[in-house]
């Protein structure tokens, strides 16, 4: 009988939604606003719509696979079970880039904004403080994480609503370029090439990352087969409504908006909309958002490492350990915390590069896993099932795969190099384990009674 402590099942739909939105961080719209605006040629509404369509089909595939395999592991588990264990490992290895660098993004962003508010304190000090706090919160338990995430998400949604209300006021009082709230102009490409808009969509997909992370908490969720799929669609749809609404209102109200520095373009926009009061509130809310994104990111990556450890892909005794009192993977949390100190030495662009490649690669194979599991293995091939288990996931795989190719060359080279390291690790691990298995079999003995 196995007396190993297990993850505690306590999460409900609304808690999963808050965790996913907190990991996603709705305020990420403002963080990447300038870069996304340049990449999409100013056509933010169309870029977000395209990204939403690509993500929606992938979210559908995640909802199917979590019903088939309601266990921690996400894309790694789905690819391993549906297609092949070795391919599953490589997908998991790619996904590890997404998960393990996400806390670093949150920590760096937090440090940068705190340094902006308190210039006398270096960024690395905030990185150290943030790391320690994230570790403590995650060690205490998943319920505390859910509560913190819920408060943060509510604050972010309230700010976004306030921001949109300020724009509506400007339109209603004639202070904006548009005198009407309803316009088709943001949905028209005008003279911007579609290739530019799609390139913007590839970058904007980063804003939706988070819905997939909740699948790593399947074993801590009540009735995960029903709860996780419902939460996934709620997360994606809520995020899409917020992002598209902000893009729509800003595009019709301030079509001639310009900025000099993409990194702080959002601050310039917020100040234009609401003056010093709204811009001060913006900084406060953004700091809160990055903190809770870090909390949720650490939660996700530690559960993913737990799944890899339990499968003996990584050393089992280390990565599958659950603390008997807190019921959390304490060793994983401490390891991730140690790794996140890299935030003192790398820049934000490097971390985002790792996350983008890992996430889009994993998304592509989750779509393909639906086809392999339902359409090929289970032979679900009626007319309706062909649409659900072949056409939909094919659209998702093609869409995401194409967006993956639109990432810059350096990103793709780094991603391929990381996959090569993973392949070599898998090769060496399989070669080293074979002799031991053979030797153990030759020395099987029956213990004396």
Buried (B, 14 or more C-beta within 10 A) or exposed (E): EEEEEEBBBBBEBEBBBBBBBBBBBBBBBBBBBBBBBBBBBBBBBBBBBBBBBBBBBBBBBBBBBBEBBBBBBBBBBBBBBBBEEBBBBBBBBBBBBBBBBBBBBBBBBBBBBBBEEEEEEEBBBBBBBBBEBBBEBBBEBBBBBBEBBBEBBEBBBEBBEBBBEBBBEBBEEEEBBBEEEEBEEBEEEEEBEEEBBBBBBBBBBBBBBBBBBBBBBBBBBEEBBBBBBBBBBBBBBBBBEBBBBBBBBBBBBBBEBEBEEBBBBBBBBBBBBBEEEBBBBBBEBBBBBBBBBBBBBBBBBBBBBBBBBBBEBBEEEEBBBBBEEBBBBBBBBBBBBEBBBBBBEEEBEBBBBBBBBBBBBBBBBBBBBBBBBBBBEEEBEEEEBEEBBBEBBBBBBBBBBBBBEBBEEEBBEBBEEBBEEBBEBBEEBEEEEEEEEEEEEEEEEEEEE
